[in-house]
Amino acid sequence: MTTARPSPTDPRRRIPRTDALLAEPELVAAVARLGRDRVKRAVAAAQQRARDGVIAPEAVAADAVTGLPATATGIRPVLNASGVLLHTNLGRAPLSAAAVTALGAAAGTCDVELDLATGQRGTRGAGAVAALRDAVPGAGAAWIANNGAAALALVCAALAGSGREIVISRGQLVEIGDGFRIPELIESTGARLRPVGTTNRTHLRDYAAAVGPDTAFVLVAHPSNFVVSGFVAEVGIAELAGLGPPVVADIGSGLLTAHPLLPDEPDAAGAIAAGADLVTASGDKLLGGPQAGLLLGGGERGTALVDRVRRFPLARAMRVDKLTLAALEASVAGPPTPVRTFLDADPAALRARAGTIAERLAGDGIDAVAVDSVAGVGGGGAPGVDLASAAVALPERYAVALRAGDPPVLGRVADGHCLLDLRALAPADDDVLVRAVRAVA
């Protein structure tokens, strides 16, 4: 069976050839941005739509361009108007401009592991390690793994993976997200857990009774994603440091030094000052940097333990790449990160911004009003801490429409409204937010 050829007057004869389409300036730019194969597939799809009569032959080039993404990755920037500073589903901490610039510097060939003075192999990540030591008083050594859980797992494997015991309070055997649990993480390294005390109350005598020849270290794991109150008791690092074995403090959220708005959130400098030999933490939470696992050692014993951990064979599998090292160094040593700026935001300034945005939208006939709001830290940090904020309240139907917009906007639904909280949005994003709302009104 043969397919009838289109007649001379058939509009399908006007469909441009592929090579002619790929020579169009907009598609040439798309090839440079996305690659030839991806653009060619978009062109073929547009040509087929023209053959099917869905679009005119003259619209093929424009239709192909319209269907192409802005970048070669499927990840899309999202405006975080949820009121959660560290939203795990949005990649936690947004990077500072300094960190983004550092990523560009490290993206090509760079001296990540080369001593330019001698031409010999250099110390990997020396800049990021030095920045961490300078930022955390009392830290004599530092090392960087690929996330917080990796840092803790590596410590367990290096110091207790031969079947030695790790003493920990039962109240700290927590689940850290997506079904992962601290006890399972620790036991997967070959270490043995020695839980002490009860869920709500653990005393120094419980730890003292458990410590023995098989004890590798005492672990203090901060329950960073929940709060236990009422009839509770726990033992501080300073008391545990007097028991003899090393004390490892997993502080979780990556706060390097104390912050006045987060009095109950442990920080690395405070843990070391209290007597912790090792501190593990995340880099993409309150520190405001890229995903990384921080390992900090205090005192001579802590410094020796860091060296022991980084020399452990498994450390090679958990080391970070040049991009992470560059972004982390810039986040620690550079200007305040967006997370720090959001945390320190003045509620009065947030209310003023919300009022201005609401007035602009109301002027377009959109039902928008500025309201007081409450934001949170998120990312498994500072549970129960409320941050005074401000938001623009829209009808609830906007929540879905804004998520599907360009750029997508993530608000939150409360009391029948879509709230666009400004605590985790930079003032520079206000105009973008207004345009996004107008586009879906």
Secondary structure, DSSP 8 states (H G I E B T S, - for coil): -------TT-GGGGS--HHHHHTSHHHHHHHHHH-HHHHHHHHHHHHHHHHTTSS-GGGHHHHHHHTS-SSSSS----EE-SSEEE-GGGTSS---HHHHHHHHHHHSS--TTEETTTTEE--TTHHHHHHHHHHSTTEEEEEEESSHHHHHHHHHHHHHTTT-EEEEEGGG--EEETTEEHHHHHHTTT-EEEEES-SSB--HHHHHHH-STTEEEEEEE--TT----SS-B---HHHHGGGSS-EEEEEES---S--TT-TTS--HHHHHHHT-SEEEEESSSTT-SSS-EEEEEEHHHHHHHHHHHHTSGGGGGGB--HHHHHHHHHHHHSS--HHHHHHT--HHHHHHHHHHHHHHHHTTT---EEEEEEEEEETTBSTT--EEEEEEEEETTHHHHHHTSSS-EE-EEETTEEEEE-TTS-GGGHHHHHHHHHHH-
